[in-house]
Each structure stands twice: as C-alpha cells, then as structure tokens.
C-alpha cells in the first residue's frame, strides 16, 4: 500500500468573501487511492468568524464536484481529523467558505492510500 501526502491549503491568513476552491494548478489525482485521512488545522481566527472546509471528489463524466468530507464548522482555534475508508474517486480538491470580511489562518491537508 502506498501513500500520497498533499497540502490543499497552506497555513496563510485568508479574508472571507465567499467560497473558494483551493486546488493549486490542478486537483490532487488519486485514481488508485482507496482511503484517506484529512486534516484541518485552524491556527488563528477572528472573533465572530465561521469557517467551513470540505474535501470534494470529481465525477469524471459530468466533471461536477461532490463532498467526501465536511469538517466541523470552525469558530475558534481548533484541529480536526477525518478518515474516509471508501473509494475517493479520481481527483480531490478542498473548498472553504468564511464569514464576509473576517480572517482566519488554517491548513487543509491529507494522506491518501491505495
């Protein structure tokens, strides 16, 4: 069994204005991965801010994205780990949305195994 580590969103401060897709140049290819462990690490968050983060997989036919993991909504400094023991699909991406004009610093990462 092999593993692929990936950082979807590096620890940087972001200001919320809606939903963002954090794929870099291309989503993480994971066609042969059967399971994964995903991490959200919120290291700073402004008062009265809510942060929603998800890991999504892409349907190779319609090219639409579907949720695989939804982290608990963060409103304070926190860390969370979520495991998926099902087929992860062909590609993964991370998305986040945050309260308008508020700030948070966070990392979204994962390890996929085949």
Secondary structure as the mmCIF struct_conf table of DSSP 4:
data_model
#
loop_
_struct_conf.conf_type_id
_struct_conf.id
_struct_conf.beg_label_comp_id
_struct_conf.beg_label_asym_id
_struct_conf.beg_label_seq_id
_struct_conf.end_label_comp_id
_struct_conf.end_label_asym_id
_struct_conf.end_label_seq_id
STRN STRN1 UNK A 3 UNK A 15
BEND BEND1 UNK A 17 UNK A 18
STRN STRN2 UNK A 19 UNK A 22
TURN_TY1_P TURN_TY1_P1 UNK A 24 UNK A 25
BEND BEND2 UNK A 26 UNK A 26
STRN STRN3 UNK A 28 UNK A 29
TURN_TY1_P TURN_TY1_P2 UNK A 31 UNK A 32
STRN STRN4 UNK A 35 UNK A 45
TURN_TY1_P TURN_TY1_P3 UNK A 47 UNK A 48
STRN STRN5 UNK A 51 UNK A 58
TURN_TY1_P TURN_TY1_P4 UNK A 60 UNK A 62
STRN STRN6 UNK A 65 UNK A 70
HELX_LH_PP_P HELX_LH_PP_P1 UNK A 71 UNK A 73
STRN STRN7 UNK A 74 UNK A 74
BEND BEND3 UNK A 75 UNK A 77
STRN STRN8 UNK A 78 UNK A 84
BEND BEND4 UNK A 86 UNK A 86
BEND BEND5 UNK A 90 UNK A 90
STRN STRN9 UNK A 91 UNK A 98
TURN_TY1_P TURN_TY1_P5 UNK A 100 UNK A 101
STRN STRN10 UNK A 103 UNK A 113
#
